[in-house]
């Protein structure tokens, strides 16, 4: 979690926007005349204290924190931070995000979540044929594509082989069909676009679907199998690539290499190390071959042979025999396996995927339909759109589009006692032009649907704070959190880093706080093999040999033989050096845990002051605290805070 978000969350705990208060709700404090009520302060206090206490000392301590928070926010507002364009954009972004839970049809969303979870319990194996047609194609082109898909479907239903039709002349427009004959392998919920997924799950095994429309075109789907979901697995792999047109000798060499790697694994060498050394997968080798999780509940898919090999592994840490895919030879290691979780466990994850995917449109459409029903929606668009069909031409797709003159401005729909007219729709078209040309009637219809939905949603957004006090409160929390972060950044955090003269002065005036205890300047060699440490000990005796040379020589046949580190250490704080009886020079080899160690003390450094470079991190942190204290003292003089102690000390009553 980043630092700014941490502060936003901190601010959300320190601030509670009241939902309204009555005259009986007394004021516990005010800042610049703006009251904070007892109920408001109590809500904040309870948020920050799991075991609240109401004694004078505890309440005074918490009030001091709250006053500091309020002072900083008041100063940010006084300086106009809430008008800075970048912060206005950021706050508007949060406003949109926070509004989303209030702009969906809960019933429809729950239906989609439950449906997705039920589908996640199974994996479908299917093949498809794609007939390309763009989402904004003309009716004529759409019909032509549909009829072609229908013809291909009928050929299969009449007995032709699906794969042959998919890969044959005028078959599938999916380029991969030439190689895989349309086979998509196994997939589950969220791994295909929603209409395709729905058709696949609703088609019986062995059957062929009717042509299904997606944004890619029309699909004909044949389902070959349906199995219980295998769960989610995280793996690492070592891959030796060979080109699909590789010669026999090249493929034999690749096979020989993967088998040699497999022998090293069997002899006990580290999988991650061998992946870094030998894998041809540039994307994963630096991570020891580790791949993103795949399987149920993820968007990640692997080729069938890889998935089968991975899921066949019985235990975490197990690795497979070498196997072949279209990409080369692999050895896969199981890192972690998780069976499909319960609906309660997966619901947040499913909700997140739903919000990001094409299912979200279904929830929004259901919500808009609900709003229309609640707010007396009246539609006259059928009578008005004809004018747009006749008067909008292909120049609408160009930068110099000039909107036609509208002589009679009639309303197109009425919603919540407001009439939305033709001129408003024409303005929307002018400001939301497509770059890609399409049929005018389809374009106008698409824009009208967007405009109508946006108008209704904007009306609802304008009422959210009034309808939902919790939303209003959350907006205020983010507002204050953003302002707090920015003003702290300017007045304290960045200032402490950038003010090098002030930092140096503060450091010198407080040098007693930045002192080293006695330290040792040491070389530390370590190995899990005693013989390697003894070999290093012999080499150390040669004064002219550097640590890097010693490590390199001992590691001639394996990088795991010996490790070395050097530095200046406080002996009592170092996990290896503490509690060891060490002297200047070469010390005796000792064992700690699973490793053997050789320590060479080059120098014993007496206690003394740190340089500003050595103390920079701590000095900056202390200087920031110093600047903040000074700044708060100035704010206390600038802003007026009045605490009603009588109310404060009865806060728990």
N, C-alpha and C positions, 0 to 999 in steps of 0.2 A: 504494500500500500504506500503511495507516495506521500511526501511530507505535507503537501498542500491539502490533500484529502484528509490526512490525519487532523489537520487544524480545523477543517470544515466540520469534521465529526466532533471535535472538541467544542467548537462553537455551538453545534447543535445541542450539546449537553448543557452548555452554559446559558442557553437562551430558550425561552418558551413564549411564543406569541400568544397572548391571551385570546380566548374565544368570546370575549365580552365579559363585563363585570357589572355588578349592580352597585348601588350606592352603599350597600351593606358590606362591600368588599373593600376594606380600608387600604390605604397606601402605606407600603412598608418602606419605600424610598422613592426619590425622584431625582432625575438628572436634567438640568437645565429646564426645570418645570414640568418635564414629562414624567407621569407617575408610573411606578411599578407596583402593582397591587399585591396584597398578601397571597392570593391564590396563584398569581403568576410566579412570584418568588418561591412559594412552597413547591410548585411543580418542578421548578429548576432544581431546588434543593433535594427533592426526593429522587430526581433523575440521577444525581451525582452521588447519592449515598444509599448503599444497599441496607445499611444498618443505621438509620438516621438517629442523631442525638439532638436534644433541644436545650442543652445547657448553654449558658451565656458565652463561655469560652469557645465552644464549637461554632455557635451561630456567628460570633464576631469574626472568627477565622474565615468562615465561608463568605461572609459579607465582604471582607476585604478582597477576596478573589473576584467576586462578582462586580464590585466597584471598579476594579482594574479593567475588567472586560468591557464594562459599559463606557468607561472613559475613552478607551481606544476606539471603539466603534463611533462614539460621539465625535471624536476628533476627525476620524476618516470622513464622516458625513459633512462636518464643518469645512473640510478642505476640498470637498467635491469629488471624492473618490468614486461615488456612485454615479458620476456623470462621465467618467473616463470611457471613451468608446470601446476599448478592448474589454473592460470590465462589464460594461453594459451588454456586450455580445456574450460574454461568459455567463452572466446572470440570466440572460434570455435563453441560453442553451440549457442551463439547469432548470429553468422554468418549464421548458418543453419536456425535458426528461421526467421531471417530477409530476407533470400533468398526465403522463401516459396511463398510469394505473386507473385514473378517473375517466379515461376516454375509451374504454373497452366495454363490451357486453360480457359481464362476468359469467353468465350462464353459458354463452357460446364458448368463451375461453375455457371454462372447465370441461365442456364437452370435447373440445379439441385436445386438451391435456390428457383426458382419459382415453380418447381414441388413440393418441400417439403412444401412450404407455402400453395399451393392449397390443398395438402393432409391434412395439419394441420387444415383446415377448417372443416374437418369431422372426425368422429371416426368410426372405423369398429369393429363389433363384429364377431368373427370367432372362429372356432375350427380347430384343426389340428391333423394329424397323422404323427408321425415321424418314419422313417426307418433309423436307424443309419448307417452311412458309413463315414469313415474319409476322409478329404479333399485330402489326399495323397494315397488313396486306389488304388489298381491295377485296370486295366480296367475290369478284370473279376469280382472282388468284387463289383465294381461300377455298372456294368450291372446287377448283381444279386440283389443288393439293389433296383435298378430302377424297375426291373421286379416285385419285391415284392410290391413296392409302387403302381405300375400300377394295380396289382391284387386287392389290397385293394380299390383303387379308383373305379375300375369296379364293385366291390361288392356293393359299395354305390350307384353308378349310376344305378345299376340294382334293387335298392329298399331297400337294408338293411339300418338300422338306423346308422347314422354316429357315435353316441356315443357308440352304442353297438359294432360296428366294432373296434373303437379306444380302448375300454377297454377290449375287448375280447382276447382270445388266439391268439398269433401271430399277434396282432394288433399293437398299437403304442408302440414304444420304449421309449417314454417320460414317466418316472415313475409316473408323476402326473396324467396321463390318467386314472389310476385305480380309482382315486377319482373324477376327474372332467370331465371324458369322452372326454378329448381333448379340453374342453372349455377354451378359453384364455380371455374371457371377452372383453371389449372394449379397443382398442388401437388406437394410431395415429402415425404420422410420427416420426421417430427416436426411437420408443419404441420397434421395432423389427429389426433384421438385414435387410439390404436393399432389397435383393432378395425376402425375405418373405413378407416384406411390399409391394413391388411392385405387387407381385402376388395377395395379399389380396385386394389391391385397384383396381386391374384390373378384379377381379372376380365378376360377378353380384350377387346380393342378391339371396340366395337360390341355387346357383350353386356351383359345386365342381371343383377345379383347377386340371390341369395336375400336375404330380409330379414336385416339384420345388427343385432345388439343392441349399443348403447352406453349410457352413463349418460343420454343424452338421449332415448332411445327406440329405435324400429326405423327403419332406413334401407334404402331401395332405391336402388342405385347403378347408373348407366350410365356406362361408360368410353367416351369419344369419341376419345382420342388418347393416345399415349405417345411422348415425345421424349427425346433425350439432354439431360441437365441443362445449363443454360446458365451455371452458375457463380454467383458472388456479386458483387453490384455495389453500390457506394455512390454515391448521387446527391444532387444538390440540385435544387430545382425552384422555379419561380415560378408561382403559381396565381392566376387571376382567377376568382372564384366567380360562378356564376349559379344561381339557384334553379331546381329542375326545373319549376316552374310559371311561370318567367319569361316576360315578354311578349317579343314579337319584337324590340322596340326595346331592351329590357334586354339581351337576348342579343347583339344587334348591337353595343351599346356595350362589352360585355365582350370581344367578339372584336376590336373596334377597339383596346381598351386593350392586349390581349396582343400584337397586331401592332406597336403603337408601342413596347412594351418590347423586342420582338424586333429592331426597327430600331436601338434603342440598343445592343443587344448586338452587332449587326453592325458598328456604328460604333466598337466597341472598348471600350465601357464595361464595368465589372466586373459579373459575374453576381451575386456576393455582395451588392454594393452595390445593384443593382436589385432583388434579392429583399428586402432590408431595407426598401427604399423603397416597393415596389409590391405585393409578394405578399400575397394574402389569407389565406394559411395562417399563422395566428397561432402555431402550434406550432413552425414552422421558420424564420420570417422573421428572427428575431433571430440565428439561426445562419447567416445568409446563404443560407437555403433548404435547408440540409443535412438529409438524412433518414437514418434508421437503415439499415444494409445489408439487402438482401433478396435472395432467390434460394436456391440450393442451400446447405444447411447452416445456414440461419437459420429462425427461427420467424416472420419478417416476410413478409407477402404484400402485393402491390399489385394494383390492378385490371389486367386483361389489357392494356388499351390503354397504360397507363403502363409496365408491364413490357416490352411489345414496343418501345415508343419508346426506353426506356433501353438495352435490350440491342442495339438496332440501331446505337448509337453506337460508332464504331470505336476512338476514342482517348480517354484521360483528358483532360478539359478540353473535349471536344466538347459541343455542345448541339444540341438538336433544333429542328425547326420547331414552331410552336404546334400543339397537338393537343387534342382534346376527350375528356373522360370524363364520367361521370354527375355529377361534382362541379364541373365548370367547364372552363376552358381552362388548359393547362399548357405550360411550356417546361421540359425536363429537361436537366440537365448531368451528364455522367459524371465522377465524381471519382476513383473507383478500381474496377478490375475484377480479380477473382481467379477463375481456373478452379477447378473442384473439385479439392481437394487429394488426396493419397494417403491410404490407410487409416492409415498410420503418422502422418501429419501431423494427421489429423482425429480420431484415436482418443480423445485426451483430451477433446476437445469433445463427441464422441458419447457418451462415458462420462458426462460431466456432464449432458447432456440426458437420458440414460437414467435416471440416478439421480433426476432431478427429475420425470420423467414416469410415465405409467401402465405402461411397460415394467418399472419397478423392482419392481412387484408380482409379475411373472412370475419374476424372478430370486429374490425372497424366497420365493415358493412352492416353487421348485425346491430352494432351500437347506433349507427346513423339511422337505421330503420326504426329502432326503438325511440330515438329522439323525434323522428318525424311523427310517429304515432302519438307521442306525448305532447307535441307542440303544434298540432293542427296544421300539418303540412298540406299545401294545395299546389298541385302541379299544372302549369299551363304550357310547358315547354314544347309539347307536340305541335302546338299551333304557332309557336314562335321560331322554332329552329329552321323552318323552311327559308326564312329570310337569310339566315347565315349560310345555308347551302348555296343560295343563289348569289350572294354578294361577296363571300370570301373566295379568293382565287389563289393560285399557286404562289403569288408574291408573298403570301403569309409566311413562307419558309425562308424569306430573304431579309437581310438587315434593314433594307429601305422600305419595308412594308408600311403602307399608309392605310389606316383603317377606313372602310367605307362610311359615308355619312348615313346616320340613322335618323330618318324623318319622324317616325312614330315610335316612341320609347315605351313599350308595354312591359308589364312585369311577367317574369317567366315562372317564378314560383313564390309562394308566400309561406313564411315559416316564423312561428313565434311572434305573430302580429307585424312582421316586417316583410315588405315586398322587395324582391330582388329582380331588378329589371334588365332589359336587353343591353342597355348601355354599359352596365356594370360587367356583363358577360363579355361584351366587345372589348372593354378595357382589359379584362383578364386575358383574353386571347392575345391582345397586343403586347402584354407584358410577359406572356408565357409561351412564346413561339417555339415550335420544334425546328431543329436544324435539318432533320431528315424529312424529305417530302413524303407524303402519303396521300391517299384518296381524300378529297376535301370533306365528304360527308362523314367518313370514319374519323377524320381529324376533329371536326366540329363536335361530334358525339363524345369523343374521348375528352376534349377540353370541357365540355359541358358537365360531364360526370365529375371531373376534377374540381371544377368551380363550385358546383352544388355541394359536394362533400366538404370542401374547404370552408365554404361559407357557413355551413351548419356547425362544423367543428369549431370554427373561430367564435361563433356565437356561444357555444357551450364553454369554451375556454375562458371567455370573458366573465362567466358566472361562477367559475370554480371556487374562487376565494370566498364568495358569498355562500355557496352551497356547502363547502367542505372546510370547516375551521382548521382541521388537521393539515390540509394542503396549504392554507394561508400561513399557518405556523411554520411549516417546513420551508416555505419560500423565505420567510423572514430569517430562519436559521441559516440558510445558504447565503442570503444577502449579507448578514453580519459576518459570517465566516469568511467570505471572499474579501470584504473590506478589511477585516482583521488581519488576514494573511498579507494583503498588499501593503498596509501601513506598517506592519511589523517588519516586513521585508525592507521597506525604504528607511524607516527610522532606527532600526536596530540591527537586523541580520546582515544586510548588504553593507550598511555603514561601517560595521565593525570590521568587515573584511577589506573594504576599500580604503579606510582611513589608516594608512600604514603609520603615519606619524603619531596619531592618537594611540594606536595599538602599541607602538614602541614605548611611548611615554608611560602608558598604563603598565606595561610589562616591567619597565625599569623601577617604577614606583612600588611594585608588588613582587619584586624579585624573590623575596623570602618564600613565596608560595610555589616557586618553580625550581626545586632543588633535586639533584640526583642523590640517592644513597650510594654507597660503595657498589661498583659494578665490575664485571669481568669482561674483558675482550677475548672471546672464545671461538675456536673452531670445533664444531660438533659433528662427528661422523656416526652414522647409525646403519645397522643391517640386522635382518632376522637370521643371518648366518654368521656364527662366531668366526669361522675361518676367513670371511671377507674382512671383518674388523681387524683381525690379526694381520692380514696382508696390508691393510691400510696403515696399521701401526708401524710396520717395517718401512713403508714408504715415507711416513711422517719423519722418521729418523734422519731422512735425507733432507737437510735444511733447505735445499734449493728447489724442492718440489712443491708446487702450489696445490691448493685444495682441488681446483678444477682438474689438474693433471692426475691427481690421486684417484678422484672419482671416476675419471674417464678410463684410467688403466684398469681399475678393479672391475669396471662395468663392460669390459671388452666383449664378453659373451652374453651379457644380460644387463639391461638397464635397471633391473631390480636388485642387483647385488649390494650396492652401496649408495647412501645418500649423504649429502653434506650441507651444513648451514654454518654461517659465520655472522657474528655481530657482537654488540655490546649489550650485556644482559644484567639485570638485577637477579642475582643467583636465587634468592628466595621466591622469586616470582616465576621462574622458568620451570616448566613441568619436568624437564629432564635434569636440570642442574640442582634444583632445590634438594636439601637433605643429603647432598653428596660432599664428602671431604675432599675438596679440590685444592691443588697447589699450582703455583706458576710452572708452566711448561707442560710436558706430556704426562697425563695421568693414567692410572691403571684402567684397563677395560672393565666395564661393569654391565650388568644386565638389569633392565627395567621393563617390566611387562613382557612383551614378546620379542623385544629387540635388545641387541648388544650396542654399547656406546663407547666411543673413544673421544675424550675431551682434551683439547690442547688449549691451555690458558696462555694467551699471548701477552696479556698485560692486566694488572689489577688497577682499576681506575678509582681514585679516592672520591669521597662525597664532595659535591660542589654544585654551583648553579648551572642550570640548563641554559643553552643558547636560545634565542627567540625562535630559531628554526626547529629545535628539538621540542620546544614547548608551545609551538604555534597553535595546535588544535585546542589545548586547554586554555591558552591565553585568549584566543578569540572568543571562546565560550564565556569566559569570565568577563571579558570586555563587553560582550553583548548584554550580559546581566547588569553591568555597570551603566551602560547607555540606557537600558530600559528603565532602571531606577531613576536616573536623572530626568528622563522624558516624562515618566509618570508624575514626578514632582511638579513639572511644568504644567501638565494637564490638570492637576488638582487645583492649580491657581486659575486656570482658564475656564474650566467647567464647574458648575455648581452641583454638588451632590448633597442631598439632605436625607438622612436615615431616621425613620420614626422608630426609635428603640422600643417604645412601648408596644408597638405592633410586632416588631421583630422578635422580642423575647416571649411573645405569646403565640408564636407561629405554629407550635405543635398542638395548640388547644382546639 
